[in-house]
Amino acid sequence: MRRITIWLLSTVAALVLLFSYRTSTMGAGGETGAIAGGGDPAGGAWSGTDGGATGSAPSDDATTSGGTTGSGTATGSVAQTRWGPVQVRITVTGGKITDVVAVQVPDGNHRDQEINDYAVPILRQEVLAAQSARIDTVSGATVTSDGYRESLQSAIDAAHLR
């Protein structure tokens, strides 16, 4: 009887410890955040001179390589990530992406701000070098990187770049 009691208490204690363990994806540090700022949740929008085309066409296809000779800006759709919204705006000159600005990133706490202060400039450089949404994920900022790529592709589609 004594062995059964000790075994039962040990099992319960082990289960309590197991189920109370917080992983890095459960919000203890890492990329956590609340929804911040406004934006265009419906889709990307093109503002420029590309022959009069406007609007958006979000796509899962992440391949582009210059296709229009227009110039202007395109704001991608808001990518809702598990830690908050991500949205980017691209500037296109002569059919090339010349600038990328993160309009929204998760910023619910100090750690989110720290992660994004590090990751967003790297993502920007990747886009300018690749001229497409085919960019690498920044280690430690996977969720932001995925949302950044999604919004970026929407902006590229809105700018009619191929």
Secondary structure as the mmCIF struct_conf table of DSSP 4:
data_model
#
loop_
_struct_conf.conf_type_id
_struct_conf.id
_struct_conf.beg_label_comp_id
_struct_conf.beg_label_asym_id
_struct_conf.beg_label_seq_id
_struct_conf.end_label_comp_id
_struct_conf.end_label_asym_id
_struct_conf.end_label_seq_id
HELX_RH_AL_P HELX_RH_AL_P1 ARG A 2 SER A 20
HELX_LH_PP_P HELX_LH_PP_P1 TYR A 21 THR A 23
HELX_RH_3T_P HELX_RH_3T_P1 SER A 24 MET A 26
TURN_TY1_P TURN_TY1_P1 GLY A 27 GLY A 27
BEND BEND1 ALA A 28 GLU A 31
BEND BEND2 GLY A 37 GLY A 37
BEND BEND3 PRO A 41 ALA A 42
STRN STRN1 ALA A 45 THR A 49
BEND BEND4 ASP A 50 GLY A 52
BEND BEND5 ASP A 60 ASP A 60
STRN STRN2 SER A 71 THR A 75
HELX_LH_PP_P HELX_LH_PP_P2 GLY A 76 VAL A 78
STRN STRN3 ALA A 79 THR A 81
TURN_TY1_P TURN_TY1_P2 ARG A 82 TRP A 83
STRN STRN4 GLY A 84 THR A 93
TURN_TY1_P TURN_TY1_P3 GLY A 94 GLY A 95
STRN STRN5 LYS A 96 GLN A 104
BEND BEND6 GLY A 108 ASN A 109
HELX_RH_AL_P HELX_RH_AL_P2 HIS A 110 ALA A 130
BEND BEND7 GLN A 131 ALA A 133
HELX_LH_PP_P HELX_LH_PP_P3 ASP A 136 VAL A 138
TURN_TY1_P TURN_TY1_P4 SER A 139 GLY A 140
HELX_RH_AL_P HELX_RH_AL_P3 THR A 142 ALA A 158
TURN_TY1_P TURN_TY1_P5 ALA A 159 HIS A 160
#
